[in-house]
């Protein structure tokens, strides 16, 4: 990566036509801003997206399709410390159960409480409303070891 960091553009600012996925972001030289619009994936099918130094974690579309209709989400406690690839919970569907693994080292800062009432959000909107936990990022360099979308798509294709 080039090391260019991005931060949200000022509300109401116009996006250039060629901004694509980066609309709403502007460059900054601040070493304290840690944002990324890109999802990073593990080989266990979790994704992480970094927003404001916090990692938002969920499962991929491939994983939710493989599981089928999720009926229960076993989630960690806020404050639980996780090492990269620690098991932190499980999703259960009518046909299978799948453990959840932390993509990064850090501490759970929030859980998606909506999943207790509506675990199917994981199926309906796995990359947005179906997020599972938010966590601190103790070792940002771990992000470099995760797959980007293109690498993950290739990985999934190799499984079929």
C-alpha positions in Angstrom: 0.0 0.0 0.0 1.1 3.6 -0.6 0.6 4.6 3.0 -2.0 7.2 2.1 -4.6 7.4 4.8 -8.1 8.5 4.3 -10.8 10.1 6.3 -14.4 10.9 5.7 -15.0 13.8 3.4 -16.9 16.8 4.9 -20.7 16.2 4.9 -22.4 17.6 1.9 -19.2 17.7 -0.2 -19.6 16.6 -3.8 -17.8 13.5 -5.0 -15.9 13.5 -8.3 -17.4 11.2 -10.9 -14.4 9.0 -11.0 -14.1 8.4 -7.3 -15.8 5.0 -7.4 -15.6 3.1 -4.1 -13.7 6.0 -2.5 -16.5 8.5 -2.7 -16.8 10.3 0.6 -13.1 9.9 1.5 -10.3 12.4 1.3 -6.6 12.0 1.8 -4.9 13.1 5.1 -1.4 13.0 6.3 -2.4 12.5 10.0 -0.7 9.4 11.4 -3.6 9.0 13.8 -6.4 8.4 11.3 -6.8 4.7 10.5 -9.7 4.2 8.1 -10.2 1.8 5.2 -13.1 1.3 2.9 -11.8 -2.1 1.9 -12.9 -5.4 3.4 -10.2 -7.9 4.4 -11.0 -11.6 4.7 -9.7 -14.6 6.6 -9.5 -18.1 5.3 -12.3 -19.0 7.8 -14.6 -16.5 5.9 -14.7 -13.7 8.4 -14.3 -10.2 7.1 -13.1 -7.0 8.9 -13.6 -3.4 7.9 -11.7 -0.7 9.7 -13.5 2.5 10.5 -11.9 5.1 12.8 -9.4 2.6 14.3 -12.2 0.1 15.1 -12.5 -3.2 13.3 -16.1 -4.2 12.3 -16.3 -8.0 11.9 -18.8 -10.2 10.1 -19.0 -13.3 7.9 -18.8 -13.4 4.2 -21.6 -14.0 1.7 -20.0 -17.4 0.9 -20.1 -18.3 4.6 -23.7 -17.3 5.1 -24.8 -19.1 2.0 -23.0 -22.3 3.2 -24.6 -22.0 6.6 -28.2 -21.4 5.4 -30.7 -19.6 7.6 -29.0 -18.5 10.8 -31.2 -19.1 13.8 -28.8 -18.4 16.6 -25.8 -16.2 17.2 -23.5 -17.0 20.1 -21.5 -13.8 20.8 -18.7 -12.8 23.1 -18.8 -10.4 26.0 -17.9 -6.8 25.5 -14.3 -6.4 26.9 -13.2 -9.9 25.9 -9.7 -9.9 24.6 -9.0 -11.8 21.4 -5.8 -13.0 19.7 -5.9 -13.2 15.9 -7.8 -16.4 14.9 -9.2 -17.0 18.5 -12.6 -18.5 18.5 -15.1 -15.9 19.8 -18.5 -17.3 19.1 -20.7 -19.4 16.9 -23.5 -19.1 14.4 -26.1 -21.9 14.2 -28.4 -22.6 11.3 -31.0 -25.2 10.7 -28.4 -27.3 9.0 -25.1 -26.5 10.6 -23.1 -24.7 13.3 -20.0 -22.7 12.5 -17.5 -21.2 14.9 -16.4 -17.6 14.5 -12.7 -16.6 14.5 -11.2 -13.2 15.2 -9.5 -11.7 12.2 -7.3 -9.5 14.4 -5.9 -9.1 17.9 -7.9 -6.7 20.0 -10.7 -6.3 22.5 -14.4 -6.6 21.8 -15.9 -3.1 22.1 -19.4 -3.8 20.9 -21.6 -6.7 19.9 -24.5 -6.5 17.4 -27.3 -6.9 19.9 -29.9 -6.9 17.0 -28.7 -10.5 16.2 -30.2 -11.8 19.4 -33.7 -10.9 18.2 -33.0 -11.2 14.5 -30.1 -13.7 13.7 -31.3 -13.8 10.1 -29.7 -10.4 9.6 -26.4 -12.3 9.0 -28.1 -13.8 5.9 -30.0 -10.8 4.7 -27.2 -8.2 5.0 -23.9 -9.9 5.9 -21.8 -6.9 5.0 -23.8 -4.2 6.8 -26.6 -4.7 9.3 -25.4 -8.3 9.9 -22.1 -7.4 11.4 -21.2 -9.4 14.4 -18.7 -7.5 16.6 -16.6 -4.4 16.8 -13.1 -4.5 18.2 -10.0 -2.6 18.9 -7.0 -3.1 16.6 -3.9 -3.8 18.6 -1.7 -5.0 15.7 -2.6 -3.1 12.5 0.1 -5.0 10.7 -2.2 -8.1 10.9 -4.4 -6.5 8.3 -1.6 -7.1 5.8 -1.9 -10.8 6.2 -5.6 -10.9 5.4 -7.0 -11.3 1.9 -8.4 -8.4 -0.1 -11.7 -9.0 -2.1 -9.9 -10.3 -5.2 -7.7 -12.8 -3.3 -10.7 -13.9 -1.3 -12.8 -14.5 -4.4 -10.0 -16.6 -5.9 -9.7 -18.5 -2.6 -13.5 -19.2 -2.6 -13.3 -20.4 -6.2 -10.6 -22.8 -5.3 -12.9 -24.4 -2.7 -15.6 -25.2 -5.2 
